Amino acid sequence: MIRIGHGYDVHQLTENRKLILGGVEIPHYLGLLGHSDADVLLHAISDALLGALALGDIGKHFPDTDPKYKNANSLNLLQQVIILIEQQGYQLGNLDAIIIAQKPKLADYIFNMRENIAKICHADISQISIKATTEERLGFTGRQEGISAHCVALLIKQDNCT
């Protein structure tokens, strides 16, 4: 059996915060505002994985009202999501994600993001697709007010895997 989920996240850009995407710190004068490290890519991936199995969203599992998630590393949150997925008897088939940001340019960091995600998801890097695009200076991302990410994930029941 296969299950498909879609995830989306957005965070505001602000001063005095690190910009972390896919578990990679990106040199930039602005970072993302959030209760955790605000890694929009990993949050969208987590939501896609949880959504595939109708397990809610990351806000349900890691609420921003809980102080233990203050400045949490989103790689650790994704790892907890993977544990839930595996407990349900599923594993990642593949995921396809896109980061929408006017700046900074992300091409040089995408391979490291893919490596981080593949490791946490117990997957081969070939199962992890990450792209980045701008919105041609349109909308909140184009005005550099925030960064968003979308992800579609395919889960496969482990009994069906060879």
C-alpha positions in Angstrom: 0.0 0.0 0.0 1.2 3.5 -0.7 0.2 6.8 0.9 0.8 10.3 -0.3 1.0 13.5 1.8 1.5 17.2 1.1 3.1 19.7 3.4 3.5 23.4 3.4 5.2 25.8 5.8 6.1 29.5 5.8 8.2 31.6 8.2 8.9 35.3 8.4 12.4 36.6 7.7 13.9 38.6 10.6 17.2 40.0 11.9 19.2 38.3 14.6 18.2 34.7 13.7 20.1 32.0 11.8 18.8 30.9 8.4 18.5 27.1 8.5 17.1 25.2 5.7 17.2 21.4 5.4 19.4 21.3 8.5 22.0 23.5 6.8 23.0 26.9 8.1 22.9 29.3 5.2 25.0 32.5 5.4 22.5 35.4 5.2 21.8 38.6 7.0 18.3 37.5 7.8 17.0 34.3 9.4 13.6 32.7 10.0 11.4 33.6 12.9 9.8 30.7 14.8 9.5 28.9 18.1 11.9 26.2 16.9 14.8 26.8 14.5 12.0 27.7 11.9 13.4 25.4 9.2 10.5 25.7 6.7 11.8 22.9 4.5 11.9 20.3 7.3 8.6 21.5 8.6 7.0 21.1 5.2 8.6 17.6 4.9 7.4 16.6 8.3 3.8 17.8 7.5 3.8 15.8 4.3 5.0 12.6 6.0 2.5 13.0 8.9 -0.3 13.9 6.4 0.3 10.8 4.3 -0.8 8.7 7.3 -3.4 11.2 8.6 -1.4 11.7 11.8 -2.0 15.5 12.0 0.6 18.1 11.5 3.8 19.2 13.3 1.9 21.7 15.4 0.0 18.8 16.9 3.1 16.8 17.7 5.5 19.7 18.5 3.3 22.6 19.7 4.8 26.0 19.8 3.2 26.4 23.2 5.5 23.7 24.7 8.8 25.2 26.0 10.7 22.0 25.2 10.5 22.9 21.5 11.9 26.4 21.9 14.8 26.7 19.4 14.4 23.0 18.7 16.6 21.5 15.9 14.1 20.6 13.2 16.3 17.6 12.1 15.5 16.1 15.6 11.7 16.8 15.0 11.9 15.1 11.6 13.7 12.2 13.2 10.7 11.8 15.6 8.3 11.9 12.7 10.2 9.2 11.0 9.9 7.0 14.1 6.1 7.5 14.0 6.1 6.6 10.3 8.1 3.4 10.9 5.9 2.5 13.9 3.0 2.5 11.5 4.9 0.1 9.2 5.8 2.6 6.5 9.0 3.8 5.0 9.8 6.7 2.6 9.4 5.9 -1.1 10.4 9.4 -2.1 9.8 13.1 -1.5 9.8 16.1 -3.7 10.2 19.5 -2.1 10.6 23.1 -3.2 11.8 26.1 -1.3 10.5 29.5 -2.4 12.9 32.3 -1.5 13.9 35.5 -3.4 17.3 35.5 -1.6 19.7 34.0 -0.8 20.5 31.7 -3.7 20.3 28.1 -2.5 21.8 26.0 -5.2 25.1 25.5 -3.4 23.4 24.1 -0.3 20.8 21.7 -1.8 23.1 18.6 -1.9 23.9 19.0 1.8 20.2 19.4 2.6 19.4 16.2 0.6 22.1 14.3 2.5 20.7 15.5 5.9 17.2 14.5 5.0 18.2 11.1 3.4 20.1 10.2 6.6 17.2 11.0 8.9 14.7 9.3 6.7 16.7 6.1 6.3 16.7 6.7 2.5 19.0 6.9 -0.4 19.8 10.5 -1.5 18.2 9.6 -4.9 14.8 9.5 -3.0 15.1 13.1 -1.9 14.4 15.9 -4.4 14.8 19.5 -3.3 14.4 22.5 -5.6 14.6 26.2 -5.0 12.9 29.0 -6.9 12.0 32.7 -6.6 8.7 34.3 -7.1 10.2 37.0 -9.4 9.9 39.6 -6.6 6.2 39.0 -6.3 4.3 38.3 -3.0 5.8 38.1 0.5 8.6 35.8 -0.6 9.5 38.1 -3.5 9.6 41.1 -1.2 11.9 39.0 1.1 9.5 39.1 4.0 9.6 35.3 4.4 10.4 31.9 2.9 8.0 29.1 2.2 8.3 25.4 1.3 6.1 22.7 -0.2 6.7 19.0 -0.1 4.9 15.9 -1.5 5.9 12.6 0.1 5.2 9.0 -0.9 5.2 6.4 1.8 5.3 2.6 1.1 4.0 -0.1 3.5 7.1 -2.0 4.5 5.5 -5.4 3.7 5.4 -4.3 0.1 9.1 -3.4 0.0 11.8 -5.7 -1.4 
